[in-house]
């Protein structure tokens, strides 16, 4: 009879295991290489010039081409999963995300999270955990920070509910709080090499852009991408817990796919500087075909030469009428997968 060794394994945290104010250091630092960049560009149709060419990046004042901002986000997010969302039902949303400095091949990333809120759901079976996660490089310097909230299962549905603490979340990141990478300069920006002629002045607030293309998601690809970020959330790999026998696709996979599709129409929205708000409106599964459209929400100046900021709503869908988002009840329509409000840096 084999001995019970379960005490050595990690079952993940449940809702009862969190305390507001607790800071959780996440295990397993990750050194980023050019291999991750190549695989990222193989998994997504990502073509923004600043992330594709060292020479283009140097003309724009950077020492080399950084890795895609969302790639850095996925790595930091993945570090937090074993401690925050291993037993999650769903990742519900994001707010107040800022990229604080570029990440380059050779950098080593680690992360920690602070629990900033807890609220048990009315069913008593789950609760929402709010965290602030920060990613650091090998020098101990923060590279990004974000807040997210996750629905997590309870270990014991009869356990008493903690005092509800719901953090105040800013409606958006103020343009003055965006961090512009040191040296970034778009005065010599080459629109021909970037792929489109449109600069910040060519976009109008309220303008809606159909990104035209679509990608049908495959089971193997979304699991490979999720493993690439060392994201261990069970719901993305194990099909047995769900009644429909499906694996839920990692929401970040949908974000990266939609962002890559947005190149067609927003090729010069180069660096993501902040996420104001984000919601995974409906679940996504293998076989769904993702399409995307964007709405221009705002524009702002920055102190960097030739660099402006554009605020965009990026919507990913799986069918439905074009440019439709919410019903009369104010809820996202069933075909909407992602509703993401973010800032990107663009030549003026």
C-alpha positions, 0 to 999 in steps of 0.5 A: 500500500503506497504511503499518502504523499499528498501533504507534499503537493500544492492543492492551491489556495481557496477563498478562506485562505486569503487575508486582506493586506497579505503580501504573497511572494511568487515562486520561480523567477523566469529569464526571458530569451529570444525563444519566447519572443519567437514563439509569441510571434508564432502563436499570435499574428503580432507584427508591431515594428518596435517589437520586431526589429532592433534597428527600428527600436534604436531609431526610436531611442531604445537600446534594442527591441523589447519583448511585447508588453503583453508577453511581459504581462503574461509572464508576471501573471503566470507567476501569480497563478499558483498562489492566486487563481489555481482554484479559480472559477474565472478571472473577472477583470483588470484595472490600474495596470501600468508598464513601468519599464521595458523588458528585454531578452535576458531580463529575469522576472519575478512577481509578488501580489498583495491581497487588497479585497475579499468578498464572498458570493451569495451562493456561499460556494465561491468568493472574489479575491482582489490582488495588486500584482507587481513584476520586478526585473533582476535589478529589483526594479518594478517593470509593471503592476496591475490589479485583478479580481478572481472568483475562487472556490471555497474549500468549505461552503459552510465556512463563515464569510470574511468581512467584505472589503471591495477596493476602490478602483480608478476608472482609468489611468490618468495620462500623466501617470503613464510611464514613458520608457526612457529615451523613447523618441518618435521624431524619426519614426519610419511609417513605411517600415511600421506598415501604416501611415496613420499617426495620432492626429489621424484618429478621432475620438469616437472612431470605430475600426474593424480589424477585419481578420479572424483566427480560429483558436485551436486546443493545442495552441492555447494550451501551449501558450498557457504553458509558455507563461507557466500558468498552471490554472487547472481550468485551462488544461483539465476538461473533466471538472466542467459539465460540458467537458471543455477547457476554458481558454486563458483570457490572456490568450484572447487579449494577445490575439485581439491585440495582434489582430488590431495591427490592421488599422492600428499598426502605429499603436506601438507600446501598451502603457496602461490598462484602464479596465478589462473584462472577460465578458464570456468564456472562450473555447477551442473552435471559436473564431476570434475577431476584433474591433476598436473604438478610440476613447481619448488622445493625450500628449506626453513629454517624450518627443514625437510621442502621443498616447491613444486610449482604445477600447479593444473588443474581441468577439466570436460572431454576432453583429459587428460593433455591438457590445452590450444589451439593453440590460447593460450586460455584455452580449453573448458573442463578446469575449473581451472588453479591454480599455487601454492606453498605447503610445503612438507617433503624433 
